[in-house]
């Protein structure tokens, strides 16, 4: 959809921290591979985004 997963900054996980949750349409994703486990995009997956850690901060690697 081209929207960020979280409507509130850094609010990406389900309350138990087990899954990534899309706050826009309720899809649930596996943190290990981004596979959609439930919701309107079942069978799809998140697109990986390359990052690195620099001076203790996670930054985009592109």
C-alpha positions in Angstrom: 0.0 0.0 0.0 3.0 2.3 0.3 2.2 3.3 3.9 4.4 2.9 6.9 3.5 -0.1 9.1 3.1 2.0 12.3 0.8 5.1 12.6 2.6 5.8 15.9 6.4 6.1 15.9 8.1 2.8 16.6 4.9 0.9 17.4 5.5 -2.1 15.1 4.9 -5.2 17.2 1.9 -7.0 18.7 1.5 -6.5 22.4 3.4 -9.7 23.2 6.2 -8.7 20.8 5.9 -11.9 18.8 4.8 -10.5 15.4 5.1 -7.3 13.3 1.6 -5.7 13.0 0.4 -3.3 10.3 -1.7 -0.7 12.1 -3.4 0.3 8.9 -5.0 -3.0 7.8 -4.3 -5.4 10.6 -1.9 -7.8 8.8 0.5 -9.8 10.9 4.0 -10.6 9.8 6.7 -13.0 10.9 9.8 -11.1 12.1 12.2 -13.7 10.8 11.2 -13.5 7.1 8.4 -10.9 6.8 5.9 -13.5 5.7 2.3 -12.4 6.1 0.6 -14.8 8.6 -2.8 -13.2 8.7 -4.8 -10.4 7.3 -5.7 -9.2 3.7 -2.3 -9.9 2.3 -2.0 -13.6 3.4 0.7 -15.3 1.4 2.6 -12.1 0.6 5.7 -10.7 2.5 7.3 -7.5 3.6 10.1 -6.3 1.3 13.5 -6.5 3.1 15.3 -3.2 3.7 19.1 -3.2 4.1 20.3 -1.7 7.3 23.6 -1.5 9.3 24.6 -0.6 12.8 26.8 2.5 13.0 27.9 3.8 16.4 25.1 1.9 18.1 22.4 3.3 15.8 20.5 1.4 13.1 20.8 3.2 9.8 19.7 2.5 6.2 22.5 0.8 4.3 21.5 2.1 0.9 
